[in-house]
Every structure is written in C-alpha cells, then in structure tokens.
Amino acid sequence: MNIIKKKISDLCDKGASSLAKKDLLGKSGPYPVYGADGMVGSVDFFQQNKKYIAIIKDGAGVGRVYRFDEKTSILGTMQYILPKDSVDYSFLYYALKSIYYSKYIKGAAIPHIYFKDYSCEEIPLPPMEEQKKIAARLDAVSDLLAKQKQLLAEQDTLIQSLFYDMFGIPFKNDKNSQMISIGDIVSDVQYGTSKKADTSGSTPILRMNNIKYSGEMDYSDLKFIDLGEETNKYLLKKGDILFNRTNSKELVGKTGVYNLDSPMVFAGYLIRVRLKDNFLPICFSVYMNTPYLKAFFLEKCKSIVGMANINAKELQRIPIYLPPLELQEKFAAIVEQIEAEKSKIKSAITETQTLFNALMAEYFEE
C-alpha cells in the first residue's frame, strides 16, 4: 500500500486554554478540568464539545500526550490538539505519541514546546479505515498494559493492607505492640560517601534515584566509583536498609532494602541502617513507606536551600512498634509469595510494552 505522509499541521488545529488551578477554587459543576496529573477540578462550563488530544507544553512532563472526552477542559500549561475530519482521533493520538519532543524543547528554567515547531513533523497517513484498525490494535495492547500495571499496583496495596491487619496502623498502635524508637532496633548507622561518582569505576554506587517512591530498589541506572581503602566502610550487605535523608521534601524518607549479593556502595544523600536480629528488614521497609510515615516525613523534614533533610539522629528518634518476631516472619513469608507474583506481572508488562513499542515503530517510523 502506497501511504502518503502529512504534516501534523495539516491534520489538526491547535487551541489554547487560559485556565489556571487558582481559577477553579470554590467552583464546582459536572464538567471536568484536567492537568498533567489528571483531573484537577470540575466546573459549570466546558471549553471543548468534541473529543480532543492535549499535550503538555509548559513545565514538568513537557511533551506528554493525552486524549480526553468531549465537554471537558484543560489547564493553560497544556495545548489543545483538535483533529480534522481527515484523520481518526485515536490514530492521531498515537501518531503524536510517536514524536520525539525533546528536540523541540526551549527554555532552561521552564521547558516549553511550540506547536509551530513540532507540527512540521510528518506522519504516515493510511486511508481512514486502516487508521481505525491501527488505532484499535494499539488500543487493545495499551488497555492490556494498563490492566497489568493496575494489577501490579494492587499487589503493593495488598502488602500494605496485610501489614495493617497484622501489625496495626503506624502511630496508633491498635494492636498494642511494644512501642520503641528506631534507634532501639538499629545496630549500625552510616552516612554514604560524598565522593563524586562517574560512568566508570570499580564499584557500582547507589544514589537516591535508585530508591523508588514506593520503596522498591531500582538498579537500572547505576554509576560507579573508586573508593580504595574506604570501600569496606560503605559496602552494602544483603538486608541493609537505605534511607533517603536528603531530597525534595515529598521524597525525603524513601526507604528500600538492598537485596543483592553483589558488592555495591552508597552515596552521601543516603543513610545505611543495619537492624538488630529482632526486626526484619522487609517489615521495617513496609512500615517506613506507609502513607502515615510519608506524611510524617513531609511534616518533620527541614528545608535547606531548596532541599529537605532528616538526619540520622532524627531518624533514630522516630517511634516504631516491635511486633513478635514470629509474626514478622509470617508477614515476610507472605510478602515473598506476593513478590514472586509481582515478578511474573513485571515480566508480562515488559513483554506487552515491547509489543506496543514494536507496533508503534511499524506504524509510525520510517
């Protein structure tokens, strides 16, 4: 099939919104308003009476593409993309998702992209019937991917629910466990090295970005370092706790368990905590990553030049309950089963994502 190419500007019109979050205060209605992170409010009016596409044009997440239903609106940091009759709405959505927007970003402090720049991109435009078939295939794979990710999120929710059922709500101690401080269960506390890491070196080093907000460890983006005789001082052992002591305020307190046998060290924005035998690392990590502790860190951490901080002494003063070791072991065994299930789901997500990427390349890349 001989498929023609068309510029984005030939297939859609742009539209602008002047809405800001402050404009939504005190207002309500049946019509949603969306921002970069989802629905931000509802009002008694709407700006679009047909389905449309939106792109983040200002700030964090610039270039992310969304599609929304009719009778909705978006904030001014986003751009309306209004499909013309010659292109299928969902096909254009996927075509826009295939564009590499980074090359069009302008502005250092606040990144920005302009429609006049990326709208010159050309995309293959098959007949309308084929457009609909392509969009339907991509929708099917995209829906499967969303369901798999939701299932993975539900496993994490299951772990926290299990924790509350077995040990009670943090700070409330509704199971009447012995109340102690973190310092009572700690055998060793160590700040990480302040030496600068690089892309080469003898030993991998973990930094604050290697701990996800959920507490899971991410070993995919590693840097390296040569510490010489100091290596042993910062060397991690399986079961060590890593606490993110300095970060943006909402990320202070991320806590993960180092679960590898290979040698790694850790950077200065992290604290390594080694626990006594009476408290299991997985129980500690789940406790520290509950919403209750997230709120505690948000309130208690100190801000210094744009970064927030909780030091080792403050960390050890945090209250924690001491459940019976047998109960901790039972919890750890169940979590191990859930983690095995999560591993299967992650593998399925990887396969589905690979399929989605292959289809996008087939339909939109030369």
TATAKA-V108683 format. One record per residue. N is the residue number from 1. OMEGA is omega in radians with two decimals (999 if undefined). BURIAL is + if it has 9 or more other C-alpha atoms within 8 Angstrom, else -. Layout:
BEGIN
n=(N:N)
omega=(OMEGA:OMEGA)
burial=(BURIAL:BURIAL)
END
This chain:
BEGIN
n=(1:2:3:4:5:6:7:8:9:10:11:12:13:14:15:16:17:18:19:20:21:22:23:24:25:26:27:28:29:30:31:32:33:34:35:36:37:38:39:40:41:42:43:44:45:46:47:48:49:50:51:52:53:54:55:56:57:58:59:60:61:62:63:64:65:66:67:68:69:70:71:72:73:74:75:76:77:78:79:80:81:82:83:84:85:86:87:88:89:90:91:92:93:94:95:96:97:98:99:100:101:102:103:104:105:106:107:108:109:110:111:112:113:114:115:116:117:118:119:120:121:122:123:124:125:126:127:128:129:130:131:132:133:134:135:136:137:138:139:140:141:142:143:144:145:146:147:148:149:150:151:152:153:154:155:156:157:158:159:160:161:162:163:164:165:166:167:168:169:170:171:172:173:174:175:176:177:178:179:180:181:182:183:184:185:186:187:188:189:190:191:192:193:194:195:196:197:198:199:200:201:202:203:204:205:206:207:208:209:210:211:212:213:214:215:216:217:218:219:220:221:222:223:224:225:226:227:228:229:230:231:232:233:234:235:236:237:238:239:240:241:242:243:244:245:246:247:248:249:250:251:252:253:254:255:256:257:258:259:260:261:262:263:264:265:266:267:268:269:270:271:272:273:274:275:276:277:278:279:280:281:282:283:284:285:286:287:288:289:290:291:292:293:294:295:296:297:298:299:300:301:302:303:304:305:306:307:308:309:310:311:312:313:314:315:316:317:318:319:320:321:322:323:324:325:326:327:328:329:330:331:332:333:334:335:336:337:338:339:340:341:342:343:344:345:346:347:348:349:350:351:352:353:354:355:356:357:358:359:360:361:362:363:364:365:366)
omega=(3.11:-3.06:3.13:3.06:-3.14:3.03:3.09:-3.11:3.11:-2.98:-3.08:3.00:3.07:3.06:-3.10:3.04:3.08:-3.09:3.01:-3.11:-3.11:3.13:-3.07:-3.09:3.10:-3.12:3.09:-3.12:-3.06:-2.99:-3.06:2.97:-3.06:3.00:-3.08:-3.08:3.12:-3.10:-3.10:3.13:3.07:-3.03:-3.10:3.10:3.04:-3.11:-3.11:-3.13:3.03:3.06:-3.09:3.08:3.11:3.12:3.03:-3.09:-3.11:2.94:-3.10:3.13:-3.10:-3.13:3.09:-3.02:3.14:2.95:-3.05:3.13:3.10:3.13:3.06:3.12:3.09:3.07:-3.08:3.09:3.14:-3.10:3.00:2.99:-2.99:-3.07:3.02:-3.06:-3.06:-3.08:3.07:-3.09:-3.09:3.09:3.12:3.10:-3.13:3.09:3.12:3.10:-3.10:-3.07:3.10:-3.00:-3.08:-3.11:-3.13:-3.08:3.06:3.12:-3.10:-3.09:3.11:-3.12:-3.06:2.97:-3.10:3.12:-3.09:3.14:-3.04:3.14:3.06:3.10:3.09:3.08:3.07:-3.09:3.08:3.08:-3.03:-3.12:3.13:3.07:-3.12:3.12:3.13:3.14:3.14:3.11:-3.13:3.09:-3.11:-3.14:3.13:3.11:3.10:3.13:3.13:3.13:3.11:3.12:3.09:3.11:3.10:3.12:3.13:3.09:3.09:3.09:3.11:3.14:3.14:3.12:3.09:3.13:3.14:-3.12:-3.04:-2.99:-3.14:-3.12:3.09:3.13:3.13:3.14:-3.10:3.05:3.10:3.05:3.08:-3.13:-3.14:3.00:-3.13:3.13:-3.13:-3.11:-3.08:3.06:-3.12:3.07:-3.07:2.97:3.12:-3.12:3.10:-3.14:-3.06:3.09:-3.11:3.13:3.11:-3.13:-3.05:-3.02:3.05:3.13:3.10:3.14:-3.03:3.13:3.12:3.01:3.11:3.14:-3.13:-3.09:3.09:3.08:3.13:-3.08:-3.01:-3.09:-3.05:2.93:-3.02:-3.05:3.02:-3.11:3.11:-3.08:-3.13:-3.05:-3.08:-3.12:-3.05:-3.09:-3.13:3.03:3.11:-3.10:3.07:3.06:3.02:-3.10:-3.14:-3.01:-3.09:-3.13:2.93:-2.92:-3.07:-3.11:3.05:3.12:3.03:-3.04:3.13:3.09:3.07:-3.00:3.12:3.07:-3.10:-3.09:3.03:3.04:-3.05:-3.00:-2.98:3.11:3.13:2.99:3.03:3.13:3.03:-3.04:3.00:-3.06:-3.07:3.11:-3.09:-3.11:-3.09:3.09:3.13:-3.11:3.13:3.09:-3.05:-3.10:3.05:3.09:-3.14:3.11:3.07:3.13:3.12:-3.14:-3.14:-3.12:-2.97:-3.03:-3.12:3.12:3.10:3.12:3.04:3.12:3.11:-3.00:2.89:-3.06:-3.04:3.13:3.12:3.11:-3.06:3.10:-3.09:-3.14:3.10:3.09:-3.09:3.13:3.07:-3.09:-3.14:3.12:3.07:-3.12:3.09:3.10:-3.12:-3.14:3.12:3.12:3.11:3.09:3.13:3.12:3.09:3.09:3.10:3.14:3.10:-3.13:3.11:3.10:3.11:3.10:3.12:3.13:-3.13:3.11:3.10:3.10:3.13:-3.13:3.14:3.11:3.10:3.12:-3.13:-3.04:-2.96:3.10:-3.13:999)
burial=(-:-:-:-:-:+:+:+:-:-:+:+:+:+:-:-:+:-:-:-:-:-:-:+:-:-:-:+:+:-:+:+:+:+:+:-:-:-:-:+:+:+:+:+:-:+:-:+:-:-:+:+:+:+:+:+:+:+:+:-:-:+:+:-:+:-:+:+:-:+:+:+:+:+:+:+:+:+:+:+:+:+:+:-:-:-:+:+:+:-:+:+:+:+:+:-:-:-:-:-:+:-:-:+:+:-:-:-:-:-:+:+:+:-:-:-:-:+:+:+:-:-:+:+:+:-:-:+:-:-:+:+:-:+:+:-:-:+:-:-:+:+:-:+:+:-:-:+:+:-:+:+:-:-:+:-:-:-:+:+:-:+:+:+:-:-:+:+:-:+:-:-:+:-:-:-:+:-:+:+:+:+:+:-:+:+:-:-:+:-:+:+:-:-:-:-:-:-:-:-:+:-:+:+:+:+:+:+:-:+:+:+:-:-:+:+:+:+:-:-:-:+:+:+:+:-:-:-:-:-:+:-:-:+:+:+:+:+:+:+:+:+:+:+:+:+:+:+:+:-:+:+:+:+:+:+:+:+:-:-:-:-:+:+:+:+:+:+:+:+:+:+:+:+:+:-:-:-:+:+:+:-:+:+:+:+:+:+:+:+:-:-:+:+:-:-:+:+:-:-:+:-:+:-:-:-:+:+:+:+:-:+:-:-:+:+:+:+:+:+:+:+:+:-:-:-:+:+:+:-:+:+:-:-:+:-:-:+:-:-:-:+:-:-:+:+:-:+:+:-:-:+:+:-:+:+:-:-:+:+:+:-:-:+:-:-)
END
